[in-house]
Amino acid sequence: MKPVRTALIGFGASGQFFHAPLITHVDGLELVAVLSSKPDLVKAVVPDATPYSDYEEVLRQDDIELVVISVPTELHFDYAKKALAAGKHVVVEKPITPTSAEAEELIALAREKGAKLSVYHNRRWDADFRTLQQLVESGKLGHVHTYLCNYNRYRPEIAGRWREQDIPGSGTFYDLGVHGIDQALTLFGKPRSVQAKLRIQRKGTKAVDHFHLVLGYEDRDIIMHSNCLSATQGPRFQVSGDKGAYVTYGMDGQEALMRAGNGPEHPQWGVEAEADWGKLYDETEQGTPVPSLKGSYESFYEGMRNAIRNDVSVPVSPEDAALAIRIIEAGYLSDKEARTVLL
């Protein structure tokens, strides 16, 4: 199979640690170009890729088929629109765009151009979420009526990054909330209502760093919470059904490995230690450890390769990603007007 020649746009932490290692690992993808203001860093990390400083020049390369957008969220729309207009397939780092209207415009353009458009919602391939998904789909929890997801951290200091500035697409609701929303959509589809409380908790930050979100369905509630001032994270997932409950703590380890310079070749890639397995509880309240399925962020890029070469569906549909933004917009409206917003 001819490799899909790929350009990575942006080489900050996301591009360098989260995208480049996966693209270079997956058979059938070839990272040939990187847009960055640091060409020496590009050559040191991915020596086979050509560094570029001009985005238009990247798009003029006829042999580049796939463009991966890894820049601040407020730039996603413009960069993705230019790539699609140039006839490229596109992957956008989550969240797809700051507004659902922009997301819908990209979807329409991709259809017009016959291009594949997808969004890097990598946490669909977390070990704990994959395990939870299997438990839900197998019926071991019965009918799920309450679902709690936490993204709590202890980061009292302000780092001054773009995500902490008052710009479109910044703040933890866009950064972390969209992960939980995408996971909920994957399991249960579109909710009926959205209720949110958003705060700026830490002194000095200008973007939302605390959110409490409730997605209402006909027969269940999805509750998501996040803040940056929790000395203990609490349960990652606490999911209750009429036959049992699943509770797990801690975060998937793939991101930490990638930040340390490791990738899917590492022997512990995607593997959760037995001590970190979640527990399945029955009516006796006795918890039984559930072996975690293997995490696999590389599955996203394997799916993207297959979508391009075999003309099948992309691993994350842009329609799902656009719906997640609609929910975030509804969350902001809910907070502003102190009411439940119907979708």
C-alpha positions in Angstrom: 0.0 0.0 0.0 1.3 3.4 -1.0 2.0 5.4 2.2 -0.2 8.4 2.9 2.2 11.4 2.7 1.4 13.6 5.7 2.1 17.1 6.8 1.9 18.1 10.5 1.0 21.8 11.1 2.3 23.0 14.4 5.1 21.5 16.5 4.3 22.6 20.0 3.6 20.1 22.8 0.6 18.6 21.0 2.3 18.2 17.6 5.6 17.1 19.0 4.5 14.6 21.7 0.9 13.5 20.7 0.8 13.5 16.9 4.3 13.0 15.4 5.0 9.8 17.4 1.8 8.2 16.3 2.0 9.3 12.6 5.6 7.9 12.4 4.6 4.7 14.1 1.6 3.7 11.9 2.3 1.7 8.8 0.9 3.3 5.7 1.5 6.9 7.0 4.6 8.9 6.2 5.4 12.2 8.0 7.1 14.2 5.2 6.5 17.8 6.3 6.2 19.8 9.5 5.2 23.5 9.7 7.2 25.0 12.6 9.1 28.1 13.6 11.8 25.8 15.0 13.3 23.9 12.0 16.3 22.6 14.1 13.9 21.0 16.6 11.9 19.4 13.7 15.1 17.9 12.3 16.2 16.6 15.7 12.9 14.9 16.4 11.7 13.8 13.0 14.8 13.9 10.8 13.0 12.4 7.7 10.5 15.3 7.6 11.1 18.6 5.8 10.5 21.7 8.0 8.5 24.5 6.5 7.8 28.0 7.7 5.1 28.9 5.1 1.8 27.1 5.3 0.9 28.0 1.8 4.1 26.3 0.6 3.1 23.1 2.4 -0.3 23.2 0.7 1.3 23.6 -2.7 3.1 20.2 -2.4 1.0 18.0 -4.6 2.3 14.8 -3.1 1.0 15.7 0.4 -2.4 14.0 0.9 -3.1 14.4 4.6 -2.7 17.6 6.7 -2.8 17.3 10.5 -3.8 20.6 12.2 -2.2 21.0 15.6 -2.3 24.8 16.4 -4.3 26.8 18.9 -8.1 26.2 18.6 -8.9 29.7 17.4 -6.8 28.9 14.2 -8.4 25.5 13.5 -11.1 26.8 11.2 -8.8 28.9 8.9 -6.1 26.3 8.7 -8.5 23.4 8.0 -10.5 25.4 5.5 -7.3 26.2 3.5 -6.2 22.6 3.5 -9.6 21.3 2.4 -9.8 24.0 -0.3 -6.4 22.7 -1.5 -7.9 19.2 -1.9 -6.2 17.7 1.1 -7.6 15.2 3.6 -7.6 16.8 7.1 -7.2 15.8 10.7 -7.9 18.6 13.3 -6.8 18.5 16.9 -9.8 18.5 19.2 -11.9 20.6 19.6 -12.7 20.9 15.9 -13.4 24.7 16.0 -14.5 27.3 18.6 -18.1 27.4 17.0 -20.4 24.9 15.6 -21.2 27.1 12.6 -17.5 26.9 11.7 -17.5 23.2 12.1 -20.5 22.8 9.9 -18.8 24.9 7.2 -15.8 22.6 7.3 -18.0 19.6 7.0 -19.8 21.0 4.0 -16.5 21.9 2.3 -15.1 18.4 2.9 -18.1 16.9 1.2 -17.8 19.3 -1.7 -14.2 18.4 -2.2 -14.6 14.7 -1.6 -12.0 14.9 1.2 -11.8 13.0 4.5 -12.2 15.2 7.6 -11.7 13.9 11.1 -11.0 15.2 14.6 -8.4 13.8 17.0 -10.6 12.7 19.9 -7.9 10.4 21.3 -9.6 9.6 24.6 -12.0 7.2 22.8 -8.9 4.9 23.0 -8.1 5.3 26.7 -7.8 2.0 28.5 -10.4 2.8 31.1 -12.9 4.2 28.6 -12.5 1.2 26.3 -13.2 -1.0 29.3 -16.2 1.0 30.3 -17.5 0.9 26.8 -17.2 -2.9 26.7 -19.1 -3.2 30.0 -21.9 -0.9 28.8 -22.3 -2.7 25.5 -22.2 -6.1 27.0 -25.0 -5.3 29.4 -23.0 -6.1 32.6 -24.1 -2.8 34.1 -27.7 -3.2 33.0 -29.4 0.1 32.1 -27.0 2.9 32.9 -28.9 5.7 34.8 -26.1 7.8 36.3 -22.7 8.5 34.8 -20.0 10.6 36.5 -16.8 11.7 34.8 -14.1 13.8 36.6 -11.2 15.7 35.1 -9.8 17.2 38.3 -6.2 18.5 38.7 -4.1 20.4 41.1 -2.5 23.2 39.2 -2.8 26.4 41.2 -0.1 28.2 39.3 -0.9 30.0 36.0 1.4 28.9 33.2 0.4 31.8 30.8 -0.4 29.5 27.9 -3.0 30.3 25.2 -5.5 28.0 26.9 -5.6 30.3 29.9 -6.2 33.5 27.8 -9.5 35.0 26.9 -9.5 33.9 23.3 -11.9 31.7 21.2 -11.7 28.0 22.1 -9.6 28.5 25.3 -10.3 27.2 28.8 -10.8 23.8 30.3 -14.4 23.4 29.1 -13.1 23.4 25.5 -9.9 21.5 26.3 -11.1 18.8 28.8 -14.9 19.1 28.7 -14.9 18.2 25.0 -13.2 14.9 25.8 -15.9 13.9 28.2 -18.6 15.1 25.9 -17.2 13.0 23.0 -17.0 9.9 25.2 -20.7 10.4 26.3 -21.8 10.8 22.7 -19.9 7.7 21.8 -21.8 5.7 24.4 -25.2 7.3 24.4 -25.7 9.6 21.5 -27.2 13.1 21.5 -28.6 14.3 24.8 -31.9 16.2 25.2 -30.7 19.0 27.4 -27.6 20.8 28.7 -27.0 22.4 32.1 -23.7 23.9 33.1 -21.9 26.0 35.7 -18.7 27.6 34.5 -16.2 29.5 36.7 -12.8 31.2 36.6 -11.4 29.9 39.9 -7.7 30.7 39.9 -6.5 34.2 40.2 -4.8 35.5 37.1 -6.4 33.2 34.6 -8.8 34.7 32.0 -10.5 31.5 30.8 -12.8 29.0 32.4 -10.9 26.6 34.6 -13.8 25.0 36.5 -17.0 23.4 35.0 -19.8 21.3 36.2 -21.9 19.9 33.3 -25.1 17.8 33.3 -26.3 16.2 30.0 -29.9 15.1 30.3 -31.2 12.1 28.5 -34.7 10.6 28.6 -33.7 8.0 31.2 -30.2 8.9 32.4 -27.9 11.8 33.5 -24.3 12.3 32.4 -22.4 14.4 35.0 -19.0 15.9 34.2 -16.8 17.9 36.5 -13.4 19.5 36.3 -11.3 22.0 38.2 -7.6 22.9 38.7 -7.6 23.1 42.5 -8.3 19.5 43.6 -5.5 17.9 45.6 -7.2 14.6 44.9 -8.7 13.7 41.6 -11.6 11.6 42.9 -13.0 8.8 40.7 -12.3 9.1 37.0 -15.5 7.2 36.1 -18.3 6.3 38.4 -21.0 4.7 36.3 -24.1 3.1 37.8 -26.7 0.8 36.1 -29.5 -1.3 37.5 -27.3 -4.4 37.5 -24.0 -3.0 38.7 -21.6 -0.1 38.9 -18.1 0.5 37.5 -15.6 2.8 39.4 -12.1 3.6 38.3 -9.4 6.1 39.4 -6.5 7.7 37.7 -5.7 8.7 34.1 -4.7 6.6 31.1 -0.9 6.4 30.9 -0.4 6.9 27.2 -0.1 10.7 27.4 2.5 10.5 30.2 4.6 8.1 28.1 4.4 10.4 25.1 5.4 13.4 27.1 8.4 11.4 28.3 9.4 10.7 24.7 8.0 7.2 24.3 5.4 5.9 21.9 3.5 2.8 20.9 6.8 0.8 20.8 7.1 1.1 24.6 6.3 -2.2 26.4 3.9 -0.5 28.8 2.1 1.4 26.1 -1.7 1.3 26.7 -1.2 -1.2 29.6 -2.8 -0.4 33.0 -1.2 -2.0 36.0 -3.5 -4.4 37.9 -3.5 -2.0 40.9 -5.1 0.6 38.6 -7.9 -1.6 37.2 -11.4 -0.4 37.8 -13.9 -2.4 39.9 -17.3 -3.8 39.0 -19.7 -3.6 42.0 -22.9 -5.7 42.4 -25.8 -5.4 44.8 -23.6 -6.8 47.6 -21.3 -3.7 47.1 -18.4 -6.1 46.7 -16.0 -4.8 44.1 -14.3 -7.1 41.6 -11.3 -5.8 39.6 -11.9 -5.7 35.9 -8.8 -6.2 33.7 -8.4 -3.1 31.6 -8.5 -3.3 27.8 -5.3 -2.0 26.2 -5.3 1.7 25.3 -4.4 2.4 21.7 -4.2 6.0 20.6 -2.5 4.8 17.4 -5.9 3.3 16.4 -7.0 6.8 15.4 -4.3 7.1 12.8 -4.8 3.5 11.6 -8.4 4.4 11.0 -7.5 7.6 9.2 -5.1 5.6 6.9 -7.8 3.1 6.2 -10.4 5.9 5.5 -8.1 7.4 2.9 -6.8 4.3 1.2 -10.0 2.2 1.4 -12.6 5.0 1.2 -14.3 4.0 4.5 -15.6 6.1 7.4 -13.1 8.2 9.4 -12.3 7.1 12.9 -14.1 10.1 14.5 -16.9 11.7 12.4 -16.8 15.5 12.1 -20.5 15.5 12.8 -19.9 14.1 16.3 -17.2 16.7 16.8 -19.6 19.5 15.7 -22.3 18.2 18.0 -19.8 18.4 20.9 -19.2 22.1 20.1 -23.0 22.6 20.0 -23.1 21.2 23.5 -20.3 23.5 24.7 -22.1 26.5 23.2 -25.3 25.3 25.0 -23.3 25.0 28.2 -22.1 28.7 28.0 -25.7 29.8 27.3 -26.9 27.7 30.3 -24.4 29.3 32.6 -25.1 32.8 31.3 -28.9 32.5 31.7 -28.9 30.1 34.7 -31.2 27.6 33.0 -31.4 24.2 31.3 -30.9 24.5 27.5 -32.8 22.1 25.3 -31.0 20.8 22.2 
